[in-house]
Amino acid sequence: MRGKDMAGYVAPAVVWGVSFAVLARGERTFGWVGAVAFRALVAGTAVMLVSRAVKRRLDFTGSWWPFNMVGATTVAGQLIGVSYATPRIGSAMAAIFVATIPLFSMLISHLWGLERMTVRGWAGLSLGAVGIVLLVGLPQAPVTDSFRLGCVGSLSARSRQPSEATTRVPVFTTSGHGR
């Protein structure tokens, strides 16, 4: 594997992993409302800077409803759930729950009739669920009500995550047309 390829794998992994440590610290410092607002501000600023760096215009001229749904579910719901859950269940457990997004998206897409689940899809979903159980394992400490509440908060954020098929909103455009 070339160095450039390795950097392409390592950089996002490091950024993703560090974000959970920062999330736990930010929630303790600013409270969950401040942490959510700050993360949304940083994410929006990053998208704007990347769009300018690659000289692509952000296009928000579409219907307001998809933007509201994406904002409410992926920004507000997800960040509130994760910010609320992380101090209660720990950053490692929160990271594991966040990693379940593709599994929940797949299941929600199937339940909403957006995608038909194949045998391979069900096998992948089952394998992913088994992998999560193996990662989480059995807790060494007693499971408290606060831990359960944190798990529910984190999972509820995942269950509000819309599937890719429902969030196809033109954001980056090069010729005035969406993707």
Salt bridges, closest charged atoms under 4 A:
ASP5 OD2 - ARG2 NE 3.42
ASP145 OD1 - ARG148 NH1 2.79
